[in-house]
Amino acid sequence: MSTAASEPVPYRVVYSERARQRLLALADVARERGDGEAFLAALREFHRRLCLYPQFGEPLIDLTQELGQVWLGIVRPLAMRYGVFDERRVVMVADIPVLLPKSETQESE
């Protein structure tokens, strides 16, 4: 019995050029306001979750053109909306990511 057969197939995560450019700009903003490390950690965690279990956020819309859903995920200080297409095991980040305000605990560090 193979253990590899029981492991889930990871989702392929695709970032639009617009989303990529916005993430680069947000990294600069986060660095300037003092939470650049938290932003980078959130982005890494976001990507990890999107590959393994993109349904970690909140479902917003069921898509009709192709079977899928739009989700909102938050890993502070980053929020992103993304489409999940289970049949193809693809996640598409096309909407512009948002940098959330610094929390009080971040500001006091």
Phi, psi and omega in degrees: 000128183266134177281336180297329181292333182272348179285139180290148176282124182294153175282148173269125183257125181242125177255129175293159178299321179299316179294319179298315180297320179294320178298320177297317179295319180293327177298319178295316180298315180298319179297317180295325182269000172098008177235039179298319179295319178296321178297311180298320178296319179295319179296317177298315180294319177304309182299317179301314180294320180297327178289323187264314184207080185291350179277022181285342184270213180245128179290136181251313188216138168273130180274148183248330180297317175223142180301119180178179179219151171262133183238156171243123178241146178228125168229101188307133011260029186242137174232137179219145170257141185208154178262137179244124179242093187298319183300322179267352184054052180234140172241129180244119176260101183244334181282158183287123176296157183237135173267117182283157176300151178296139177281164180299324180292325178291321182292330182277349181282000000 
